Amino acid sequence: MKADVVICGGAIIGSAVAWFLRDLGFDGSITVVERDPGFAQASTALSASGIRQQFSDPLNVAISRFGVEFIKGAKARWGLDLGLRENGYLYLANTAEGAATLRANHRVQSAAGADIALLDAPALATRFPHLETGDITLAALGLSGEGWFDNMGLLQGFRRAEVTRLRDTVTGLQVAGGKVTGVRLASGATIACGAFVNAAGPAAADVARMAGLHIPVERRKRTNFLFDSAEPPTGDLPLMIDPTGVWVRPEGRQFLTGCTPPDDPAVAPEDFEPRYQEFEDIIWPALAARSKHFEAIRLQRFWAGQYAYNTLDRNAVVGPHPEVTNFLFANGFSGHGLQQAPAVGRALAERLVFGEYRSLDLSPLGYERIVTDTPLTEGCVI
Ligand SMILES: Cc1cc2nc3c(=O)[nH]c(=O)nc-3n(C[C@H](O)[C@H](O)[C@H](O)COP(=O)(O)OP(=O)(O)OC[C@H]3O[C@@H](n4cnc5c(N)ncnc54)[C@H](O)[C@@H]3O)c2cc1C
C-alpha cells in the first residue's frame, strides 16, 4: 500500500486535515487510519462541544474566531445545521486577582476582535437574576461567537472528504533519512507514505514514540455530568465558569456540568471510569451556592473522556517535527481541540500543499517550543 499522506486518527482533527486537503485541491492519495470508527473513546465524541473566544493567547482567539465562522457556514457548505447555540461563556471572578486576570484577558481578546463584555456584580445580577452575585468582583460574558454546537455533526461534515479510510491501528513507523517512510498496521500491512499526520488525540505521545519522537502530552481524565433541575432557571443561559472551576451550561432542557479536578494525574489508556465523587464533593455544592435553582437537581447520566494534556503549556502542538520533517503533529489540545479543528485542519493542509501557512500563521504553536522548552502558556483552560 502507498499514500501521499497518511493520517493516524480519524476523529475531528484527522478528518479536518483530510477535508481541508481536498478543499485546497490536493489530488494526491490520502489514507486515514482509525482503529475505532465508532469513536466510542475518542475525545471528539465525549466532549462538551463548546467554542469560546475567551482565551488568554491571541492566537487561540483567532483560531476560535475562524472556528465559529466555519461552524456557521456548515449549512451552506454541507447542508448540515450544527445547532450552534451562541449563548456565550460567562467567566466569574470573586477576588481582586481574579478580576485583574479577567481584565487582562479582556484586553487581549478585544484586540483580537472578540466580542466580550465585562460586567460588575450589579450588571451581572440584572442580566442573570438566578445567580448569587454577592461575592462576585467581575464577570466576563461573550456576546457573540461563543457557545456550543453539534460535535458529531461537524465530524460528519469533515468525513465527507473523499479519502481511503482503513479500520486499523498504527503500530509502528519506519523512519529513514529524517523522514517517515512507512506506517505499520496491526493487520500486518505497511503503507509507504509521503507525509504522516499524528492526529491520535490522547494517544499522541505513543504514536510520536513510534518515530522515536517525544511530545509532552498526557491523558487526563475529565468527567461530564448531565442533570435535571426541579426548578430550572429560565432565559438564554450561557456556559458559566464559576470561580471554583465548576462549569455548567444548558443542554436542551437539562444541564451539563463538570470541573477541573484538583487532583489531576495522568491516567492509563483504558481508564474511562467516571469520577462520580467530583459531582458530590465539588460540583453540586458549588452550583447550589451559586443558584437556588441548582439546589434540587437530579443526576441523569455521566461519562468520562480523556484530555490530551500538554504539560508544557496547555496549548496545541501543530506542525512538522524539525528533524523528521514529514511527521506533522496536531496534538495536545488540552480540552479545546474540538473548536480548533477547523483552523488546525486548514493550517496543516496548507503546510502539506504549499509548504507554508497561508491564512493563519500557526508557527507559534510549532514543535520548536518543545525543543527549546519555551512555553506559550494558555491561561484559560477549563
Ligand atoms: C470531557 C471532555 C470535554 C471536552 N470539551 C471540549 C469543549 O467543550 N470544546 C472543545 O473545543 N474541546 C473539548 N474537548 C477537547 C476535544 O474533545 C479534543 O481536543 C478533540 O476532540 C481532539 O480531537 P482529536 O481528533 O485530536 O482526538 P480524538 O477525538 O481523541 O481522536 C483520536 C483518534 O485517534 C484514534 N487513534 C489513536 N491511536 C491510534 C492508532 N495507533 N491507530 C489508529 N487510530 C488511532 C482514536 O481511536 C481516536 O478516534 C473536551 C474533551 C473531553 C475529554
Ligand as a Chemical Component Dictionary entry (heavy atoms), coordinates in Angstrom:
data_LIG
# 
_chem_comp.id                   LIG 
_chem_comp.type                 NON-POLYMER 
_chem_comp.pdbx_formal_charge   0 
_chem_comp.three_letter_code    LIG 
# 
loop_
_chem_comp_atom.comp_id 
_chem_comp_atom.atom_id 
_chem_comp_atom.alt_atom_id 
_chem_comp_atom.type_symbol 
_chem_comp_atom.charge 
_chem_comp_atom.model_Cartn_x 
_chem_comp_atom.model_Cartn_y 
_chem_comp_atom.model_Cartn_z 
_chem_comp_atom.pdbx_ordinal 
LIG C1  C1  C 0 -14.794 15.530 28.627 1  
LIG C2  C2  C 0 -14.213 16.401 27.545 2  
LIG C3  C3  C 0 -14.797 17.643 27.280 3  
LIG C4  C4  C 0 -14.274 18.442 26.258 4  
LIG N1  N1  N 0 -14.897 19.618 25.955 5  
LIG C5  C5  C 0 -14.451 20.376 24.916 6  
LIG C6  C6  C 0 -15.124 21.553 24.544 7  
LIG O1  O1  O 0 -16.110 21.947 25.160 8  
LIG N2  N2  N 0 -14.629 22.261 23.478 9  
LIG C7  C7  C 0 -13.524 21.871 22.786 10 
LIG O2  O2  O 0 -13.124 22.559 21.842 11 
LIG N3  N3  N 0 -12.884 20.732 23.112 12 
LIG C8  C8  C 0 -13.313 19.979 24.151 13 
LIG N4  N4  N 0 -12.664 18.845 24.499 14 
LIG C9  C9  C 0 -11.425 18.501 23.791 15 
LIG C10 C10 C 0 -11.719 17.936 22.438 16 
LIG O3  O3  O 0 -12.729 16.957 22.550 17 
LIG C11 C11 C 0 -10.434 17.344 21.868 18 
LIG O4  O4  O 0 -9.385  18.290 21.960 19 
LIG C12 C12 C 0 -10.633 16.965 20.405 20 
LIG O5  O5  O 0 -11.762 16.169 20.242 21 
LIG C13 C13 C 0 -9.378  16.236 19.939 22 
LIG O6  O6  O 0 -9.668  15.583 18.732 23 
LIG P1  P1  P 0 -8.642  14.517 18.165 24 
LIG O7  O7  O 0 -9.156  14.123 16.847 25 
LIG O8  O8  O 0 -7.269  15.059 18.316 26 
LIG O9  O9  O 0 -8.684  13.342 19.246 27 
LIG P2  P2  P 0 -9.744  12.176 19.461 28 
LIG O10 O10 O 0 -11.121 12.651 19.274 29 
LIG O11 O11 O 0 -9.410  11.520 20.765 30 
LIG O12 O12 O 0 -9.420  11.199 18.279 31 
LIG C14 C14 C 0 -8.212  10.495 18.180 32 
LIG C15 C15 C 0 -8.497  9.278  17.349 33 
LIG O13 O13 O 0 -7.279  8.604  17.072 34 
LIG C16 C16 C 0 -7.520  7.220  17.082 35 
LIG N5  N5  N 0 -6.244  6.557  17.339 36 
LIG C17 C17 C 0 -5.412  6.736  18.400 37 
LIG N6  N6  N 0 -4.312  5.978  18.270 38 
LIG C18 C18 C 0 -4.436  5.301  17.085 39 
LIG C19 C19 C 0 -3.623  4.364  16.414 40 
LIG N7  N7  N 0 -2.431  3.978  16.907 41 
LIG N8  N8  N 0 -4.064  3.872  15.230 42 
LIG C20 C20 C 0 -5.265  4.268  14.713 43 
LIG N9  N9  N 0 -6.081  5.145  15.324 44 
LIG C21 C21 C 0 -5.669  5.669  16.489 45 
LIG C22 C22 C 0 -8.530  7.038  18.202 46 
LIG O14 O14 O 0 -9.253  5.825  18.059 47 
LIG C23 C23 C 0 -9.395  8.273  18.059 48 
LIG O15 O15 O 0 -10.563 8.051  17.293 49 
LIG C24 C24 C 0 -13.152 18.017 25.509 50 
LIG C25 C25 C 0 -12.576 16.771 25.780 51 
LIG C26 C26 C 0 -13.090 15.967 26.775 52 
LIG C27 C27 C 0 -12.462 14.631 27.033 53 
# 
loop_
_chem_comp_bond.comp_id 
_chem_comp_bond.atom_id_1 
_chem_comp_bond.atom_id_2 
_chem_comp_bond.value_order 
_chem_comp_bond.pdbx_ordinal 
LIG C1  C2  SING 1  
LIG C2  C3  SING 2  
LIG C2  C26 DOUB 3  
LIG C3  C4  DOUB 4  
LIG C4  N1  SING 5  
LIG C4  C24 SING 6  
LIG N1  C5  DOUB 7  
LIG C5  C6  SING 8  
LIG C5  C8  SING 9  
LIG C6  O1  DOUB 10 
LIG C6  N2  SING 11 
LIG N2  C7  SING 12 
LIG C7  O2  DOUB 13 
LIG C7  N3  SING 14 
LIG N3  C8  DOUB 15 
LIG C8  N4  SING 16 
LIG N4  C9  SING 17 
LIG N4  C24 SING 18 
LIG C9  C10 SING 19 
LIG C10 O3  SING 20 
LIG C10 C11 SING 21 
LIG C11 O4  SING 22 
LIG C11 C12 SING 23 
LIG C12 O5  SING 24 
LIG C12 C13 SING 25 
LIG C13 O6  SING 26 
LIG O6  P1  SING 27 
LIG P1  O7  DOUB 28 
LIG P1  O8  SING 29 
LIG P1  O9  SING 30 
LIG O9  P2  SING 31 
LIG P2  O10 DOUB 32 
LIG P2  O11 SING 33 
LIG P2  O12 SING 34 
LIG O12 C14 SING 35 
LIG C14 C15 SING 36 
LIG C15 O13 SING 37 
LIG C15 C23 SING 38 
LIG O13 C16 SING 39 
LIG C16 N5  SING 40 
LIG C16 C22 SING 41 
LIG N5  C17 SING 42 
LIG N5  C21 SING 43 
LIG C17 N6  DOUB 44 
LIG N6  C18 SING 45 
LIG C18 C19 SING 46 
LIG C18 C21 DOUB 47 
LIG C19 N7  SING 48 
LIG C19 N8  DOUB 49 
LIG N8  C20 SING 50 
LIG C20 N9  DOUB 51 
LIG N9  C21 SING 52 
LIG C22 O14 SING 53 
LIG C22 C23 SING 54 
LIG C23 O15 SING 55 
LIG C24 C25 DOUB 56 
LIG C25 C26 SING 57 
LIG C26 C27 SING 58 
# 
